[in-house]
Amino acid sequence: MKAIQVKYLAPKVRGSRFKASAEGWKSITEPMDYALNPEVQARNMAWAMWCDNATDGEHYVMAQGTLPNGDYVFCFI
């Protein structure tokens, strides 16, 4: 099982962004797409990260949830 955490990064110098990270994989950061629902963008990022890194991705199902701090978590089981 692998978990990917996607967190919202508030604007400072750059605009709003999302960062996806998982243990052992290089994290990715994307600018917020205001045309999409934030949950949809987070799910798309997790799926893209999974496809780029997993070797047997077709054998897993993605489940999602939200942590108490508002971060999205996607698990592949």
N, CA, C and O atoms as a Tripos MOL2 file, in Angstrom:
@<TRIPOS>MOLECULE
protein
  308   307    77     0     0
PROTEIN
NO_CHARGES

@<TRIPOS>ATOM
      1 N           0.8580   -1.1700    0.0000 N.3       1 MET1
      2 CA          0.0000    0.0000    0.0000 C.3       1 MET1
      3 C           0.9050    1.2340    0.0000 C.2       1 MET1
      4 O           1.9580    1.2490    0.6390 O.2       1 MET1
      5 N           0.4770    2.2600   -0.7240 N.am      2 LYS2
      6 CA          1.2330    3.5100   -0.8060 C.3       2 LYS2
      7 C           0.2610    4.6590   -0.5600 C.2       2 LYS2
      8 O          -0.8600    4.6490   -1.0700 O.2       2 LYS2
      9 N           0.6880    5.6460    0.2190 N.am      3 ALA3
     10 CA         -0.1290    6.8260    0.4890 C.3       3 ALA3
     11 C           0.5420    8.0550   -0.0940 C.2       3 ALA3
     12 O           1.7560    8.2260    0.0160 O.2       3 ALA3
     13 N          -0.2570    8.9070   -0.7150 N.am      4 ILE4
     14 CA          0.2170   10.1780   -1.2580 C.3       4 ILE4
     15 C          -0.5560   11.2870   -0.5500 C.2       4 ILE4
     16 O          -1.7870   11.2820   -0.5170 O.2       4 ILE4
     17 N           0.1810   12.2280    0.0090 N.am      5 GLN5
     18 CA         -0.4200   13.3620    0.7070 C.3       5 GLN5
     19 C          -0.3260   14.5930   -0.1860 C.2       5 GLN5
     20 O           0.7390   14.9120   -0.7140 O.2       5 GLN5
     21 N          -1.4590   15.2810   -0.3470 N.am      6 VAL6
     22 CA         -1.4960   16.5010   -1.1590 C.3       6 VAL6
     23 C          -1.9250   17.6400   -0.2510 C.2       6 VAL6
     24 O          -3.0110   17.6190    0.3270 O.2       6 VAL6
     25 N          -1.0500   18.6380   -0.1360 N.am      7 LYS7
     26 CA         -1.3620   19.7620    0.7470 C.3       7 LYS7
     27 C          -1.4370   21.0590   -0.0440 C.2       7 LYS7
     28 O          -0.7610   21.2380   -1.0560 O.2       7 LYS7
     29 N          -2.2710   21.9420    0.4440 N.am      8 TYR8
     30 CA         -2.4330   23.2790   -0.1310 C.3       8 TYR8
     31 C          -1.3400   24.1800    0.4140 C.2       8 TYR8
     32 O          -1.1070   24.2180    1.6230 O.2       8 TYR8
     33 N          -0.6690   24.9050   -0.4700 N.am      9 LEU9
     34 CA          0.3480   25.8680   -0.0610 C.3       9 LEU9
     35 C          -0.1940   27.2690   -0.3110 C.2       9 LEU9
     36 O          -0.4390   27.6530   -1.4550 O.2       9 LEU9
     37 N          -0.3800   28.0230    0.7560 N.am     10 ALA10
     38 CA         -0.9390   29.3720    0.6520 C.3      10 ALA10
     39 C           0.0230   30.2930   -0.0950 C.2      10 ALA10
     40 O           1.2370   30.0900   -0.0640 O.2      10 ALA10
     41 N          -0.5210   31.3010   -0.7630 N.am     11 PRO11
     42 CA          0.3440   32.2070   -1.5220 C.3      11 PRO11
     43 C           1.2310   33.0560   -0.6130 C.2      11 PRO11
     44 O           0.7930   33.5740    0.4140 O.2      11 PRO11
     45 N           2.4760   33.1780   -1.0210 N.am     12 LYS12
     46 CA          3.4090   34.1080   -0.3780 C.3      12 LYS12
     47 C           3.9510   34.9640   -1.5080 C.2      12 LYS12
     48 O           3.3920   36.0180   -1.8090 O.2      12 LYS12
     49 N           5.0190   34.5290   -2.1300 N.am     13 VAL13
     50 CA          5.5360   35.2270   -3.3060 C.3      13 VAL13
     51 C           4.8330   34.7000   -4.5530 C.2      13 VAL13
     52 O           4.4590   35.4680   -5.4390 O.2      13 VAL13
     53 N           4.6580   33.3730   -4.6100 N.am     14 ARG14
     54 CA          3.9570   32.7280   -5.7270 C.3      14 ARG14
     55 C           2.4840   32.6220   -5.3910 C.2      14 ARG14
     56 O           2.0790   32.8660   -4.2540 O.2      14 ARG14
     57 N           1.6900   32.2620   -6.3720 N.am     15 GLY15
     58 CA          0.2620   32.0700   -6.1270 C.3      15 GLY15
     59 C          -0.0020   30.7880   -5.3470 C.2      15 GLY15
     60 O           0.9330   30.1100   -4.9200 O.2      15 GLY15
     61 N          -1.2670   30.4620   -5.1660 N.am     16 SER16
     62 CA         -1.6530   29.2350   -4.4700 C.3      16 SER16
     63 C          -1.1570   28.0260   -5.2380 C.2      16 SER16
     64 O          -1.1640   28.0070   -6.4690 O.2      16 SER16
     65 N          -0.7200   27.0020   -4.4850 N.am     17 ARG17
     66 CA         -0.1620   25.7970   -5.0940 C.3      17 ARG17
     67 C          -0.5910   24.5690   -4.3050 C.2      17 ARG17
     68 O          -1.0490   24.6650   -3.1660 O.2      17 ARG17
     69 N          -0.4330   23.4250   -4.9330 N.am     18 PHE18
     70 CA         -0.6070   22.1350   -4.2760 C.3      18 PHE18
     71 C           0.7080   21.3820   -4.3620 C.2      18 PHE18
     72 O           1.4130   21.4570   -5.3690 O.2      18 PHE18
     73 N           1.0380   20.6500   -3.2950 N.am     19 LYS19
     74 CA          2.2470   19.8330   -3.2710 C.3      19 LYS19
     75 C           1.8580   18.4030   -2.9190 C.2      19 LYS19
     76 O           1.2130   18.1540   -1.9010 O.2      19 LYS19
     77 N           2.2600   17.4690   -3.7730 N.am     20 ALA20
     78 CA          2.0050   16.0480   -3.5450 C.3      20 ALA20
     79 C           3.3130   15.3800   -3.1450 C.2      20 ALA20
     80 O           4.3510   15.6030   -3.7690 O.2      20 ALA20
     81 N           3.2530   14.5600   -2.0990 N.am     21 SER21
     82 CA          4.4650   13.8730   -1.6470 C.3      21 SER21
     83 C           4.1130   12.4770   -1.1400 C.2      21 SER21
     84 O           3.0060   12.2190   -0.6660 O.2      21 SER21
     85 N           5.0910   11.5970   -1.2590 N.am     22 ALA22
     86 CA          4.9590   10.2300   -0.7640 C.3      22 ALA22
     87 C           6.3530    9.7460   -0.3790 C.2      22 ALA22
     88 O           7.3450   10.1360   -0.9940 O.2      22 ALA22
     89 N           6.4180    8.9120    0.6200 N.am     23 GLU23
     90 CA          7.7030    8.4080    1.0920 C.3      23 GLU23
     91 C           8.4560    7.6890   -0.0240 C.2      23 GLU23
     92 O           7.9270    6.7810   -0.6650 O.2      23 GLU23
     93 N           9.6930    8.1100   -0.2430 N.am     24 GLY24
     94 CA         10.5340    7.4680   -1.2340 C.3      24 GLY24
     95 C          10.3710    7.9730   -2.6550 C.2      24 GLY24
     96 O          11.1170    7.5560   -3.5410 O.2      24 GLY24
     97 N           9.4140    8.8630   -2.8990 N.am     25 TRP25
     98 CA          9.1800    9.4150   -4.2330 C.3      25 TRP25
     99 C           9.4460   10.9120   -4.2180 C.2      25 TRP25
    100 O           9.2520   11.5700   -3.1970 O.2      25 TRP25
    101 N           9.8900   11.4510   -5.3470 N.am     26 LYS26
    102 CA         10.1210   12.8820   -5.4700 C.3      26 LYS26
    103 C           8.7750   13.6150   -5.4640 C.2      26 LYS26
    104 O           7.8530   13.2330   -6.1850 O.2      26 LYS26
    105 N           8.6690   14.6580   -4.6560 N.am     27 SER27
    106 CA          7.4160   15.4150   -4.5740 C.3      27 SER27
    107 C           7.2130   16.2560   -5.8350 C.2      27 SER27
    108 O           8.1620   16.5780   -6.5500 O.2      27 SER27
    109 N           5.9610   16.5990   -6.0850 N.am     28 ILE28
    110 CA          5.6330   17.4830   -7.2020 C.3      28 ILE28
    111 C           4.7950   18.6460   -6.6860 C.2      28 ILE28
    112 O           3.9970   18.4860   -5.7630 O.2      28 ILE28
    113 N           4.9790   19.7970   -7.2780 N.am     29 THR29
    114 CA          4.2240   20.9940   -6.9030 C.3      29 THR29
    115 C           3.6330   21.5880   -8.1710 C.2      29 THR29
    116 O           4.3210   21.7170   -9.1840 O.2      29 THR29
    117 N           2.3540   21.9480   -8.1120 N.am     30 GLU30
    118 CA          1.6600   22.5460   -9.2480 C.3      30 GLU30
    119 C           0.9170   23.7920   -8.7940 C.2      30 GLU30
    120 O           0.4490   23.8550   -7.6570 O.2      30 GLU30
    121 N           0.8050   24.7900   -9.6760 N.am     31 PRO31
    122 CA         -0.0210   25.9460   -9.3320 C.3      31 PRO31
    123 C          -1.4870   25.5280   -9.2570 C.2      31 PRO31
    124 O          -1.9060   24.5920   -9.9370 O.2      31 PRO31
    125 N          -2.2470   26.2070   -8.4480 N.am     32 MET32
    126 CA         -3.6640   25.9030   -8.3030 C.3      32 MET32
    127 C          -4.3880   26.2290   -9.6040 C.2      32 MET32
    128 O          -4.2170   27.3110  -10.1650 O.2      32 MET32
    129 N          -5.1940   25.2910  -10.0740 N.am     33 ASP33
    130 CA         -6.0000   25.4840  -11.2720 C.3      33 ASP33
    131 C          -7.3870   25.9250  -10.8090 C.2      33 ASP33
    132 O          -8.1740   25.1070  -10.3320 O.2      33 ASP33
    133 N          -7.6840   27.2080  -10.9490 N.am     34 TYR34
    134 CA         -8.9340   27.7560  -10.4370 C.3      34 TYR34
    135 C         -10.1500   27.2910  -11.2290 C.2      34 TYR34
    136 O         -11.2830   27.5190  -10.8050 O.2      34 TYR34
    137 N          -9.9330   26.6410  -12.3750 N.am     35 ALA35
    138 CA        -11.0420   26.1020  -13.1570 C.3      35 ALA35
    139 C         -11.5220   24.7650  -12.5910 C.2      35 ALA35
    140 O         -12.6120   24.3030  -12.9310 O.2      35 ALA35
    141 N         -10.7160   24.1440  -11.7320 N.am     36 LEU36
    142 CA        -11.0540   22.8480  -11.1490 C.3      36 LEU36
    143 C         -11.4210   22.9850   -9.6760 C.2      36 LEU36
    144 O         -10.9890   23.9180   -8.9980 O.2      36 LEU36
    145 N         -12.2130   22.0550   -9.2000 N.am     37 ASN37
    146 CA        -12.4540   21.9170   -7.7780 C.3      37 ASN37
    147 C         -11.1250   21.4890   -7.1490 C.2      37 ASN37
    148 O         -10.4470   20.6320   -7.7150 O.2      37 ASN37
    149 N         -10.7280   22.0460   -6.0090 N.am     38 PRO38
    150 CA         -9.4410   21.6770   -5.4000 C.3      38 PRO38
    151 C          -9.2830   20.1730   -5.1520 C.2      38 PRO38
    152 O          -8.1880   19.6320   -5.3020 O.2      38 PRO38
    153 N         -10.3620   19.5060   -4.7780 N.am     39 GLU39
    154 CA        -10.2920   18.0610   -4.5370 C.3      39 GLU39
    155 C          -9.9990   17.3050   -5.8340 C.2      39 GLU39
    156 O          -9.2690   16.3130   -5.8270 O.2      39 GLU39
    157 N         -10.5630   17.7720   -6.9330 N.am     40 VAL40
    158 CA        -10.3110   17.1380   -8.2300 C.3      40 VAL40
    159 C          -8.8530   17.3370   -8.6390 C.2      40 VAL40
    160 O          -8.2150   16.4030   -9.1250 O.2      40 VAL40
    161 N          -8.3220   18.5400   -8.4490 N.am     41 GLN41
    162 CA         -6.9280   18.7770   -8.7940 C.3      41 GLN41
    163 C          -6.0050   17.9170   -7.9330 C.2      41 GLN41
    164 O          -5.0310   17.3580   -8.4360 O.2      41 GLN41
    165 N          -6.3060   17.8100   -6.6390 N.am     42 ALA42
    166 CA         -5.4880   16.9780   -5.7470 C.3      42 ALA42
    167 C          -5.5250   15.5190   -6.1940 C.2      42 ALA42
    168 O          -4.4910   14.8520   -6.2160 O.2      42 ALA42
    169 N          -6.6990   15.0260   -6.5490 N.am     43 ARG43
    170 CA         -6.8290   13.6380   -7.0130 C.3      43 ARG43
    171 C          -6.0520   13.4270   -8.3130 C.2      43 ARG43
    172 O          -5.3860   12.4040   -8.4750 O.2      43 ARG43
    173 N          -6.1310   14.3840   -9.2360 N.am     44 ASN44
    174 CA         -5.3960   14.2830  -10.4980 C.3      44 ASN44
    175 C          -3.8780   14.2490  -10.2600 C.2      44 ASN44
    176 O          -3.1550   13.5020  -10.9190 O.2      44 ASN44
    177 N          -3.4090   15.0670   -9.3090 N.am     45 MET45
    178 CA         -1.9820   15.0740   -8.9820 C.3      45 MET45
    179 C          -1.5490   13.7310   -8.3970 C.2      45 MET45
    180 O          -0.4970   13.2030   -8.7590 O.2      45 MET45
    181 N          -2.3630   13.1790   -7.4890 N.am     46 ALA46
    182 CA         -2.0270   11.8920   -6.8790 C.3      46 ALA46
    183 C          -1.9960   10.7990   -7.9400 C.2      46 ALA46
    184 O          -1.1020    9.9530   -7.9380 O.2      46 ALA46
    185 N          -2.9560   10.8150   -8.8340 N.am     47 TRP47
    186 CA         -2.9970    9.8000   -9.8840 C.3      47 TRP47
    187 C          -1.7770    9.9200  -10.7950 C.2      47 TRP47
    188 O          -1.1680    8.9090  -11.1470 O.2      47 TRP47
    189 N          -1.4150   11.1460  -11.1820 N.am     48 ALA48
    190 CA         -0.2470   11.3610  -12.0390 C.3      48 ALA48
    191 C           1.0350   10.9040  -11.3370 C.2      48 ALA48
    192 O           1.9060   10.2950  -11.9590 O.2      48 ALA48
    193 N           1.1440   11.2000  -10.0510 N.am     49 MET49
    194 CA          2.3270   10.7840   -9.2880 C.3      49 MET49
    195 C           2.3990    9.2600   -9.2230 C.2      49 MET49
    196 O           3.4720    8.6750   -9.3670 O.2      49 MET49
    197 N           1.2590    8.6300   -9.0080 N.am     50 TRP50
    198 CA          1.2050    7.1700   -8.9640 C.3      50 TRP50
    199 C           1.6300    6.5730  -10.3030 C.2      50 TRP50
    200 O           2.4420    5.6490  -10.3380 O.2      50 TRP50
    201 N           1.0930    7.0900  -11.3950 N.am     51 CYS51
    202 CA          1.4040    6.5580  -12.7270 C.3      51 CYS51
    203 C           2.8850    6.7330  -13.0720 C.2      51 CYS51
    204 O           3.4640    5.8940  -13.7630 O.2      51 CYS51
    205 N           3.4920    7.8100  -12.5980 N.am     52 ASP52
    206 CA          4.9120    8.0630  -12.8780 C.3      52 ASP52
    207 C           5.8470    7.1630  -12.0670 C.2      52 ASP52
    208 O           6.9830    6.9260  -12.4780 O.2      52 ASP52
    209 N           5.3890    6.6660  -10.9340 N.am     53 ASN53
    210 CA          6.2880    5.9530  -10.0240 C.3      53 ASN53
    211 C           5.9750    4.4800   -9.7980 C.2      53 ASN53
    212 O           6.8880    3.6960   -9.5350 O.2      53 ASN53
    213 N           4.7360    4.0920   -9.8910 N.am     54 ALA54
    214 CA          4.3610    2.7040   -9.5930 C.3      54 ALA54
    215 C           4.6790    1.7990  -10.7740 C.2      54 ALA54
    216 O           4.4970    2.1810  -11.9300 O.2      54 ALA54
    217 N           5.1530    0.6030  -10.4760 N.am     55 THR55
    218 CA          5.4910   -0.3330  -11.5430 C.3      55 THR55
    219 C           4.3440   -1.2830  -11.8700 C.2      55 THR55
    220 O           4.2990   -1.8410  -12.9660 O.2      55 THR55
    221 N           3.4280   -1.4700  -10.9430 N.am     56 ASP56
    222 CA          2.3030   -2.3780  -11.1710 C.3      56 ASP56
    223 C           0.9900   -1.7010  -10.7890 C.2      56 ASP56
    224 O           0.1660   -2.2820  -10.0830 O.2      56 ASP56
    225 N           0.8060   -0.4790  -11.2550 N.am     57 GLY57
    226 CA         -0.3340    0.3450  -10.8550 C.3      57 GLY57
    227 C          -1.6930   -0.1960  -11.2070 C.2      57 GLY57
    228 O          -2.6760    0.1650  -10.5600 O.2      57 GLY57
    229 N          -1.7930   -1.0530  -12.2130 N.am     58 GLU58
    230 CA         -3.1040   -1.5380  -12.6320 C.3      58 GLU58
    231 C          -3.7270   -2.5050  -11.6270 C.2      58 GLU58
    232 O          -4.9020   -2.8500  -11.7520 O.2      58 GLU58
    233 N          -2.9640   -2.9430  -10.6430 N.am     59 HIS59
    234 CA         -3.4680   -3.8930   -9.6640 C.3      59 HIS59
    235 C          -3.9730   -3.2260   -8.3800 C.2      59 HIS59
    236 O          -4.2410   -3.9100   -7.3920 O.2      59 HIS59
    237 N          -4.1030   -1.9180   -8.3910 N.am     60 TYR60
    238 CA         -4.4950   -1.1970   -7.1890 C.3      60 TYR60
    239 C          -5.7290   -0.3360   -7.4270 C.2      60 TYR60
    240 O          -6.0420    0.0310   -8.5600 O.2      60 TYR60
    241 N          -6.4160   -0.0250   -6.3460 N.am     61 VAL61
    242 CA         -7.5750    0.8620   -6.3740 C.3      61 VAL61
    243 C          -7.2370    2.0730   -5.5080 C.2      61 VAL61
    244 O          -6.6300    1.9290   -4.4460 O.2      61 VAL61
    245 N          -7.6290    3.2660   -5.9600 N.am     62 MET62
    246 CA         -7.3380    4.4830   -5.2020 C.3      62 MET62
    247 C          -8.4880    4.7980   -4.2530 C.2      62 MET62
    248 O          -9.6500    4.8330   -4.6590 O.2      62 MET62
    249 N          -8.1520    5.0270   -2.9830 N.am     63 ALA63
    250 CA         -9.1070    5.4900   -1.9790 C.3      63 ALA63
    251 C          -8.6230    6.8520   -1.5040 C.2      63 ALA63
    252 O          -7.4200    7.1140   -1.4950 O.2      63 ALA63
    253 N          -9.5450    7.7180   -1.1110 N.am     64 GLN64
    254 CA         -9.1310    9.0500   -0.6840 C.3      64 GLN64
    255 C          -9.7860    9.4490    0.6220 C.2      64 GLN64
    256 O         -10.8330    8.9280    1.0080 O.2      64 GLN64
    257 N          -9.1350   10.3920    1.2930 N.am     65 GLY65
    258 CA         -9.6420   10.9110    2.5460 C.3      65 GLY65
    259 C          -9.0310   12.2710    2.8210 C.2      65 GLY65
    260 O          -8.2370   12.7830    2.0320 O.2      65 GLY65
    261 N          -9.4080   12.8440    3.9390 N.am     66 THR66
    262 CA         -8.9040   14.1570    4.3320 C.3      66 THR66
    263 C          -8.3990   14.0740    5.7650 C.2      66 THR66
    264 O          -9.0680   13.5160    6.6350 O.2      66 THR66
    265 N          -7.2170   14.6290    6.0060 N.am     67 LEU67
    266 CA         -6.6570   14.6820    7.3520 C.3      67 LEU67
    267 C          -7.3070   15.8250    8.1340 C.2      67 LEU67
    268 O          -7.9070   16.7160    7.5330 O.2      67 LEU67
    269 N          -7.1980   15.8130    9.4680 N.am     68 PRO68
    270 CA         -7.7870   16.8940   10.2690 C.3      68 PRO68
    271 C          -7.2840   18.2950    9.9040 C.2      68 PRO68
    272 O          -7.9950   19.2800   10.1020 O.2      68 PRO68
    273 N          -6.0550   18.3860    9.3690 N.am     69 ASN69
    274 CA         -5.5220   19.7050    9.0060 C.3      69 ASN69
    275 C          -5.9620   20.1490    7.6080 C.2      69 ASN69
    276 O          -5.5730   21.2260    7.1560 O.2      69 ASN69
    277 N          -6.7660   19.3340    6.9180 N.am     70 GLY70
    278 CA         -7.2900   19.7080    5.6110 C.3      70 GLY70
    279 C          -6.5250   19.1290    4.4300 C.2      70 GLY70
    280 O          -6.9600   19.2710    3.2880 O.2      70 GLY70
    281 N          -5.3870   18.4740    4.6850 N.am     71 ASP71
    282 CA         -4.6280   17.8460    3.5990 C.3      71 ASP71
    283 C          -5.4120   16.6660    3.0480 C.2      71 ASP71
    284 O          -6.1170   15.9730    3.7820 O.2      71 ASP71
    285 N          -5.2770   16.4490    1.7370 N.am     72 TYR72
    286 CA         -5.8820   15.2900    1.0940 C.3      72 TYR72
    287 C          -4.8950   14.1260    1.1600 C.2      72 TYR72
    288 O          -3.6830   14.3220    1.0720 O.2      72 TYR72
    289 N          -5.4230   12.9180    1.3150 N.am     73 VAL73
    290 CA         -4.5900   11.7240    1.3110 C.3      73 VAL73
    291 C          -5.2260   10.7040    0.3720 C.2      73 VAL73
    292 O          -6.4280   10.4420    0.4190 O.2      73 VAL73
    293 N          -4.3770   10.1410   -0.4780 N.am     74 PHE74
    294 CA         -4.8360    9.1340   -1.4370 C.3      74 PHE74
    295 C          -4.0140    7.8860   -1.2020 C.2      74 PHE74
    296 O          -2.7840    7.9240   -1.2280 O.2      74 PHE74
    297 N          -4.7060    6.7720   -0.9710 N.am     75 CYS75
    298 CA         -4.0490    5.4930   -0.7250 C.3      75 CYS75
    299 C          -4.3660    4.5540   -1.8780 C.2      75 CYS75
    300 O          -5.4840    4.5270   -2.3950 O.2      75 CYS75
    301 N          -3.3810    3.8030   -2.2600 N.am     76 PHE76
    302 CA         -3.5400    2.8160   -3.3130 C.3      76 PHE76
    303 C          -3.4710    1.4520   -2.6580 C.2      76 PHE76
    304 O          -2.4340    1.0540   -2.1280 O.2      76 PHE76
    305 N          -4.5950    0.7340   -2.6980 N.am     77 ILE77
    306 CA         -4.7070   -0.5390   -1.9840 C.3      77 ILE77
    307 C          -5.0670   -1.6650   -2.9440 C.2      77 ILE77
    308 O          -5.2040   -2.8140   -2.5240 O.2      77 ILE77
@<TRIPOS>BOND
     1     1     2 1
     2     2     3 1
     3     3     4 2
     4     3     5 am
     5     5     6 1
     6     6     7 1
     7     7     8 2
     8     7     9 am
     9     9    10 1
    10    10    11 1
    11    11    12 2
    12    11    13 am
    13    13    14 1
    14    14    15 1
    15    15    16 2
    16    15    17 am
    17    17    18 1
    18    18    19 1
    19    19    20 2
    20    19    21 am
    21    21    22 1
    22    22    23 1
    23    23    24 2
    24    23    25 am
    25    25    26 1
    26    26    27 1
    27    27    28 2
    28    27    29 am
    29    29    30 1
    30    30    31 1
    31    31    32 2
    32    31    33 am
    33    33    34 1
    34    34    35 1
    35    35    36 2
    36    35    37 am
    37    37    38 1
    38    38    39 1
    39    39    40 2
    40    39    41 am
    41    41    42 1
    42    42    43 1
    43    43    44 2
    44    43    45 am
    45    45    46 1
    46    46    47 1
    47    47    48 2
    48    47    49 am
    49    49    50 1
    50    50    51 1
    51    51    52 2
    52    51    53 am
    53    53    54 1
    54    54    55 1
    55    55    56 2
    56    55    57 am
    57    57    58 1
    58    58    59 1
    59    59    60 2
    60    59    61 am
    61    61    62 1
    62    62    63 1
    63    63    64 2
    64    63    65 am
    65    65    66 1
    66    66    67 1
    67    67    68 2
    68    67    69 am
    69    69    70 1
    70    70    71 1
    71    71    72 2
    72    71    73 am
    73    73    74 1
    74    74    75 1
    75    75    76 2
    76    75    77 am
    77    77    78 1
    78    78    79 1
    79    79    80 2
    80    79    81 am
    81    81    82 1
    82    82    83 1
    83    83    84 2
    84    83    85 am
    85    85    86 1
    86    86    87 1
    87    87    88 2
    88    87    89 am
    89    89    90 1
    90    90    91 1
    91    91    92 2
    92    91    93 am
    93    93    94 1
    94    94    95 1
    95    95    96 2
    96    95    97 am
    97    97    98 1
    98    98    99 1
    99    99   100 2
   100    99   101 am
   101   101   102 1
   102   102   103 1
   103   103   104 2
   104   103   105 am
   105   105   106 1
   106   106   107 1
   107   107   108 2
   108   107   109 am
   109   109   110 1
   110   110   111 1
   111   111   112 2
   112   111   113 am
   113   113   114 1
   114   114   115 1
   115   115   116 2
   116   115   117 am
   117   117   118 1
   118   118   119 1
   119   119   120 2
   120   119   121 am
   121   121   122 1
   122   122   123 1
   123   123   124 2
   124   123   125 am
   125   125   126 1
   126   126   127 1
   127   127   128 2
   128   127   129 am
   129   129   130 1
   130   130   131 1
   131   131   132 2
   132   131   133 am
   133   133   134 1
   134   134   135 1
   135   135   136 2
   136   135   137 am
   137   137   138 1
   138   138   139 1
   139   139   140 2
   140   139   141 am
   141   141   142 1
   142   142   143 1
   143   143   144 2
   144   143   145 am
   145   145   146 1
   146   146   147 1
   147   147   148 2
   148   147   149 am
   149   149   150 1
   150   150   151 1
   151   151   152 2
   152   151   153 am
   153   153   154 1
   154   154   155 1
   155   155   156 2
   156   155   157 am
   157   157   158 1
   158   158   159 1
   159   159   160 2
   160   159   161 am
   161   161   162 1
   162   162   163 1
   163   163   164 2
   164   163   165 am
   165   165   166 1
   166   166   167 1
   167   167   168 2
   168   167   169 am
   169   169   170 1
   170   170   171 1
   171   171   172 2
   172   171   173 am
   173   173   174 1
   174   174   175 1
   175   175   176 2
   176   175   177 am
   177   177   178 1
   178   178   179 1
   179   179   180 2
   180   179   181 am
   181   181   182 1
   182   182   183 1
   183   183   184 2
   184   183   185 am
   185   185   186 1
   186   186   187 1
   187   187   188 2
   188   187   189 am
   189   189   190 1
   190   190   191 1
   191   191   192 2
   192   191   193 am
   193   193   194 1
   194   194   195 1
   195   195   196 2
   196   195   197 am
   197   197   198 1
   198   198   199 1
   199   199   200 2
   200   199   201 am
   201   201   202 1
   202   202   203 1
   203   203   204 2
   204   203   205 am
   205   205   206 1
   206   206   207 1
   207   207   208 2
   208   207   209 am
   209   209   210 1
   210   210   211 1
   211   211   212 2
   212   211   213 am
   213   213   214 1
   214   214   215 1
   215   215   216 2
   216   215   217 am
   217   217   218 1
   218   218   219 1
   219   219   220 2
   220   219   221 am
   221   221   222 1
   222   222   223 1
   223   223   224 2
   224   223   225 am
   225   225   226 1
   226   226   227 1
   227   227   228 2
   228   227   229 am
   229   229   230 1
   230   230   231 1
   231   231   232 2
   232   231   233 am
   233   233   234 1
   234   234   235 1
   235   235   236 2
   236   235   237 am
   237   237   238 1
   238   238   239 1
   239   239   240 2
   240   239   241 am
   241   241   242 1
   242   242   243 1
   243   243   244 2
   244   243   245 am
   245   245   246 1
   246   246   247 1
   247   247   248 2
   248   247   249 am
   249   249   250 1
   250   250   251 1
   251   251   252 2
   252   251   253 am
   253   253   254 1
   254   254   255 1
   255   255   256 2
   256   255   257 am
   257   257   258 1
   258   258   259 1
   259   259   260 2
   260   259   261 am
   261   261   262 1
   262   262   263 1
   263   263   264 2
   264   263   265 am
   265   265   266 1
   266   266   267 1
   267   267   268 2
   268   267   269 am
   269   269   270 1
   270   270   271 1
   271   271   272 2
   272   271   273 am
   273   273   274 1
   274   274   275 1
   275   275   276 2
   276   275   277 am
   277   277   278 1
   278   278   279 1
   279   279   280 2
   280   279   281 am
   281   281   282 1
   282   282   283 1
   283   283   284 2
   284   283   285 am
   285   285   286 1
   286   286   287 1
   287   287   288 2
   288   287   289 am
   289   289   290 1
   290   290   291 1
   291   291   292 2
   292   291   293 am
   293   293   294 1
   294   294   295 1
   295   295   296 2
   296   295   297 am
   297   297   298 1
   298   298   299 1
   299   299   300 2
   300   299   301 am
   301   301   302 1
   302   302   303 1
   303   303   304 2
   304   303   305 am
   305   305   306 1
   306   306   307 1
   307   307   308 2
@<TRIPOS>SUBSTRUCTURE
     1 MET1         2 RESIDUE 1 A MET
     2 LYS2         6 RESIDUE 1 A LYS
     3 ALA3        10 RESIDUE 1 A ALA
     4 ILE4        14 RESIDUE 1 A ILE
     5 GLN5        18 RESIDUE 1 A GLN
     6 VAL6        22 RESIDUE 1 A VAL
     7 LYS7        26 RESIDUE 1 A LYS
     8 TYR8        30 RESIDUE 1 A TYR
     9 LEU9        34 RESIDUE 1 A LEU
    10 ALA10       38 RESIDUE 1 A ALA
    11 PRO11       42 RESIDUE 1 A PRO
    12 LYS12       46 RESIDUE 1 A LYS
    13 VAL13       50 RESIDUE 1 A VAL
    14 ARG14       54 RESIDUE 1 A ARG
    15 GLY15       58 RESIDUE 1 A GLY
    16 SER16       62 RESIDUE 1 A SER
    17 ARG17       66 RESIDUE 1 A ARG
    18 PHE18       70 RESIDUE 1 A PHE
    19 LYS19       74 RESIDUE 1 A LYS
    20 ALA20       78 RESIDUE 1 A ALA
    21 SER21       82 RESIDUE 1 A SER
    22 ALA22       86 RESIDUE 1 A ALA
    23 GLU23       90 RESIDUE 1 A GLU
    24 GLY24       94 RESIDUE 1 A GLY
    25 TRP25       98 RESIDUE 1 A TRP
    26 LYS26      102 RESIDUE 1 A LYS
    27 SER27      106 RESIDUE 1 A SER
    28 ILE28      110 RESIDUE 1 A ILE
    29 THR29      114 RESIDUE 1 A THR
    30 GLU30      118 RESIDUE 1 A GLU
    31 PRO31      122 RESIDUE 1 A PRO
    32 MET32      126 RESIDUE 1 A MET
    33 ASP33      130 RESIDUE 1 A ASP
    34 TYR34      134 RESIDUE 1 A TYR
    35 ALA35      138 RESIDUE 1 A ALA
    36 LEU36      142 RESIDUE 1 A LEU
    37 ASN37      146 RESIDUE 1 A ASN
    38 PRO38      150 RESIDUE 1 A PRO
    39 GLU39      154 RESIDUE 1 A GLU
    40 VAL40      158 RESIDUE 1 A VAL
    41 GLN41      162 RESIDUE 1 A GLN
    42 ALA42      166 RESIDUE 1 A ALA
    43 ARG43      170 RESIDUE 1 A ARG
    44 ASN44      174 RESIDUE 1 A ASN
    45 MET45      178 RESIDUE 1 A MET
    46 ALA46      182 RESIDUE 1 A ALA
    47 TRP47      186 RESIDUE 1 A TRP
    48 ALA48      190 RESIDUE 1 A ALA
    49 MET49      194 RESIDUE 1 A MET
    50 TRP50      198 RESIDUE 1 A TRP
    51 CYS51      202 RESIDUE 1 A CYS
    52 ASP52      206 RESIDUE 1 A ASP
    53 ASN53      210 RESIDUE 1 A ASN
    54 ALA54      214 RESIDUE 1 A ALA
    55 THR55      218 RESIDUE 1 A THR
    56 ASP56      222 RESIDUE 1 A ASP
    57 GLY57      226 RESIDUE 1 A GLY
    58 GLU58      230 RESIDUE 1 A GLU
    59 HIS59      234 RESIDUE 1 A HIS
    60 TYR60      238 RESIDUE 1 A TYR
    61 VAL61      242 RESIDUE 1 A VAL
    62 MET62      246 RESIDUE 1 A MET
    63 ALA63      250 RESIDUE 1 A ALA
    64 GLN64      254 RESIDUE 1 A GLN
    65 GLY65      258 RESIDUE 1 A GLY
    66 THR66      262 RESIDUE 1 A THR
    67 LEU67      266 RESIDUE 1 A LEU
    68 PRO68      270 RESIDUE 1 A PRO
    69 ASN69      274 RESIDUE 1 A ASN
    70 GLY70      278 RESIDUE 1 A GLY
    71 ASP71      282 RESIDUE 1 A ASP
    72 TYR72      286 RESIDUE 1 A TYR
    73 VAL73      290 RESIDUE 1 A VAL
    74 PHE74      294 RESIDUE 1 A PHE
    75 CYS75      298 RESIDUE 1 A CYS
    76 PHE76      302 RESIDUE 1 A PHE
    77 ILE77      306 RESIDUE 1 A ILE
